[in-house]
Amino acid sequence: MDTGEWNWTWDESLYAGSAEHYAVGRMAYPVGLADAVRDELGLDGSGRLLDVGCGPGPLTLLFAPLFEEAVGVDADGDMVAVAAGRAERAGITNIRWRKLLAEEISPELGSFRVVTFAQSFHWMEQALVAERMRDVLEPGGAWVHVGATTHRGVEGDDELPHPRPPWDGIDALVTRYLGPVRRAGQSLLPTGTRGGEEDIMRSAGYDGPTRIIVGGDEVEERSVDDLVAAVFSLSGSTPALFGAERPAFETDLRALLREAADHDLFSERRREIEAVIWH
């Protein structure tokens, strides 16, 4: 959504307490996303990747094998720590992690064949970040913007192995505890996050875009614990936002989910993932 005037300012509490939940509660990007980007860009294992706003590293971990080295950058130190732990457990050794605001990125990090942004660019000073990326992209390099909704699946009434999660009820419960206006760190987002990324990119001198769409047909089984983590992974319902009421909220959330679940299980059909590529 393009919100016009933008009054929100980033602060370190945006995802406070969410890093571990994010790693569990978000559905994984499909392997086909890495394959499609590899084929489109002719990636051959050489060069470097910069993943900006990497969170707990889902895209960094997926794309790192396509490069000689990857660097994951996030402004949230907990996210970076969780990402590093996931890489270590997965045995992926070619990633460096940095706690760093996107607006602070400079050629000190070196040059990169590809920079990626997944569910992150809308939180940044977009025009400034677009210029900063020009300073670190190699000639002929590519910017890949991954648009996705990974905390929840597609709505529908087609039959799945288990019930779909009661997202309307979940949203209503969050509203009951936190109010009707979306929270974001220490601020409010009455009209949602801003859009207009493509205008920003063109104004900054990028060429494109090329669009790749993958996925959308997979059905994923999700547990009550997965859904609780998904809710706490969101900027508008982080654990920190509930304060002393967090235990009561989680009790109510689990009761809502268990009443709707089939033996504590749900099914969701994953949404499509779009990669928008600029040069």
C-alpha positions in Angstrom: 0.0 0.0 0.0 1.3 3.4 -0.9 0.7 5.5 2.2 1.7 8.9 0.9 3.3 10.7 3.8 5.6 8.4 5.8 6.0 9.3 9.4 7.2 6.0 10.8 10.8 5.8 12.1 12.7 2.5 12.6 13.6 1.6 16.1 15.3 -1.5 17.6 12.1 -2.7 19.1 10.5 -3.4 15.7 10.9 -7.2 16.0 11.8 -7.4 19.7 11.5 -10.9 20.9 10.6 -12.3 17.4 13.8 -13.8 16.1 13.3 -17.3 17.3 9.6 -17.3 16.5 10.3 -16.0 13.0 12.6 -18.9 12.3 9.9 -21.4 13.3 6.7 -19.6 12.3 7.4 -18.6 8.7 7.0 -21.1 5.9 10.2 -21.7 4.0 10.9 -20.3 0.6 10.6 -23.0 -2.1 13.8 -24.4 -3.5 12.4 -23.5 -6.9 13.0 -19.8 -6.1 16.7 -20.3 -5.9 16.7 -22.4 -9.1 14.7 -19.8 -11.0 16.9 -16.9 -9.9 20.0 -18.9 -10.7 18.8 -19.6 -14.2 17.6 -16.0 -14.9 20.9 -14.5 -13.7 23.2 -17.2 -15.0 24.7 -17.8 -11.5 27.6 -20.3 -11.5 28.9 -20.4 -7.9 31.1 -17.3 -8.3 30.7 -13.8 -6.9 29.2 -12.6 -3.7 25.7 -12.1 -2.4 24.5 -9.4 -0.1 21.1 -10.2 1.6 19.8 -6.9 3.2 17.3 -7.2 6.1 18.1 -10.9 6.2 16.2 -11.6 9.4 17.0 -15.1 10.7 18.4 -15.9 7.3 15.8 -17.9 5.3 16.8 -16.4 2.0 20.5 -16.1 2.8 20.7 -19.8 3.6 18.7 -20.7 0.4 20.8 -18.5 -1.9 24.3 -18.9 -0.4 25.2 -22.1 -2.2 24.8 -20.2 -5.5 27.8 -17.9 -4.6 31.4 -18.0 -3.5 30.4 -16.0 -0.4 27.3 -14.5 1.1 26.9 -11.6 3.6 23.7 -11.3 5.6 22.9 -7.9 7.1 20.2 -7.0 9.5 19.6 -4.2 12.0 18.3 -6.5 14.7 21.1 -8.3 16.6 18.9 -11.1 17.7 17.9 -11.9 14.1 21.6 -12.0 13.1 22.4 -14.3 16.0 19.6 -16.7 15.1 20.6 -16.7 11.5 24.2 -17.5 12.3 23.1 -20.4 14.5 20.9 -21.8 11.7 23.8 -21.6 9.2 26.1 -23.4 11.6 23.5 -26.2 12.2 23.0 -26.5 8.5 26.8 -26.7 7.8 26.7 -23.7 5.5 30.1 -22.0 6.0 30.3 -19.4 3.3 28.1 -16.8 5.0 29.3 -13.8 7.1 26.7 -12.0 9.3 26.6 -8.3 10.2 24.4 -6.3 12.5 24.0 -3.2 10.3 21.3 -0.8 9.2 20.7 -1.0 5.4 21.2 2.8 5.3 24.7 2.3 6.7 25.9 -0.1 4.0 29.0 1.1 2.2 31.8 -0.2 -0.1 33.6 -1.2 3.1 31.6 -4.5 2.7 33.1 -5.0 -0.7 31.3 -5.5 -4.0 28.5 -7.9 -4.8 27.2 -9.7 -7.9 23.6 -9.8 -6.4 21.8 -8.0 -3.6 18.6 -9.3 -2.2 15.7 -7.9 -0.2 13.0 -10.2 1.1 10.0 -8.7 3.0 12.3 -5.9 4.2 12.7 -3.0 1.8 9.4 -1.3 2.9 10.9 -0.7 6.4 13.9 1.3 5.0 14.7 4.8 3.8 14.1 3.4 0.3 15.7 6.1 -1.9 18.8 6.3 0.3 19.2 2.5 0.3 18.7 2.3 -3.5 21.6 4.7 -3.9 23.7 2.8 -1.4 23.2 -0.4 -3.3 24.6 1.2 -6.5 27.8 1.7 -4.6 28.3 -2.0 -3.8 26.8 -3.7 -6.8 29.3 -4.8 -9.5 28.9 -3.6 -13.0 26.1 -5.7 -14.5 25.0 -6.8 -11.0 21.4 -7.5 -10.0 19.0 -6.4 -7.3 16.4 -9.1 -6.4 13.4 -8.1 -4.5 11.5 -11.1 -3.1 7.9 -10.4 -2.3 6.2 -13.0 -0.2 3.7 -13.7 2.6 5.2 -16.6 4.5 3.4 -16.4 7.9 0.1 -17.5 6.4 -1.2 -19.3 3.4 -3.9 -18.7 0.8 -7.5 -18.4 1.8 -9.9 -20.8 0.1 -12.6 -23.4 0.6 -10.9 -26.3 -1.2 -10.5 -29.4 0.9 -7.1 -29.8 2.6 -5.8 -32.7 4.8 -6.5 -30.6 8.0 -8.5 -27.4 8.7 -7.1 -24.0 7.7 -5.9 -21.9 10.6 -8.6 -19.5 11.9 -6.8 -16.3 10.8 -9.9 -14.1 11.2 -10.1 -15.1 14.8 -6.4 -14.7 15.4 -6.5 -11.2 13.9 -9.5 -10.4 16.1 -7.6 -11.7 19.2 -4.6 -9.5 18.5 -6.8 -6.5 18.0 -8.5 -7.2 21.4 -5.1 -7.1 23.1 -3.3 -4.5 21.1 -6.0 -2.3 19.6 -7.2 -1.7 16.1 -4.3 0.3 14.8 -1.3 -1.8 13.6 1.7 -1.5 15.9 5.3 -1.3 14.7 8.0 -0.9 17.3 7.3 2.2 19.3 5.1 3.7 16.6 1.8 3.0 14.9 1.1 2.3 11.2 -2.6 3.4 10.7 -2.4 2.9 6.9 0.1 0.0 6.8 3.5 -0.1 5.3 4.4 2.0 2.3 4.8 0.8 -1.3 6.1 2.5 -4.4 9.3 0.4 -4.6 9.3 0.4 -8.4 9.1 4.2 -8.7 12.0 4.4 -6.3 14.1 1.9 -8.3 13.5 3.7 -11.6 14.3 7.1 -10.0 17.6 5.6 -8.8 18.5 4.6 -12.3 17.8 0.8 -12.2 16.7 -1.0 -15.3 13.8 -3.5 -15.3 12.0 -5.2 -13.8 12.0 -8.8 -14.8 9.5 -10.8 -12.8 9.7 -14.5 -11.7 6.8 -16.2 -9.9 7.3 -19.6 -8.3 5.3 -21.9 -6.0 1.8 -21.5 -4.9 0.7 -25.1 -5.2 2.3 -26.7 -2.1 0.3 -27.7 0.9 2.0 -27.4 4.2 1.1 -29.1 7.5 1.4 -26.7 10.5 1.1 -27.3 14.2 -0.4 -25.2 16.9 3.2 -24.3 18.0 4.0 -23.2 14.4 1.0 -20.9 14.3 1.8 -19.3 17.7 5.3 -18.7 16.4 3.9 -17.2 13.2 1.8 -14.7 15.2 4.8 -13.7 17.3 7.0 -13.4 14.2 5.0 -10.4 12.9 6.0 -6.8 13.5 2.5 -6.0 14.6 2.3 -8.7 17.3 5.8 -9.3 18.6 6.1 -10.7 22.1 7.4 -7.4 23.4 4.2 -5.5 22.3 2.1 -7.6 24.7 4.2 -6.8 27.7 2.8 -8.2 30.9 -0.2 -9.5 29.0 1.8 -11.9 26.9 1.1 -15.0 28.9 -2.7 -14.3 28.9 -2.6 -13.6 25.1 -0.7 -16.8 24.4 -3.1 -18.8 26.6 -6.1 -17.4 24.7 -4.3 -17.9 21.3 -3.6 -21.5 22.0 -7.1 -22.2 23.2 -8.5 -20.6 19.9 -6.1 -22.7 17.8 -6.7 -26.0 19.6 -10.5 -25.6 19.3 -10.1 -25.2 15.5 -7.3 -27.8 14.9 -7.5 -31.4 13.9 -5.3 -33.1 16.6 -3.3 -29.9 16.9 -2.7 -29.7 13.2 -3.7 -27.4 10.4 -3.0 -27.3 6.6 -2.3 -24.2 4.5 -1.7 -23.8 0.8 1.5 -21.7 0.3 1.3 -18.4 -1.5 3.2 -17.6 -4.7 6.6 -16.1 -4.3 7.5 -13.2 -6.7 11.1 -12.2 -7.4 11.5 -8.8 -9.1 14.9 -8.3 -10.6 16.5 -5.0 -11.4 19.9 -4.2 -13.0 
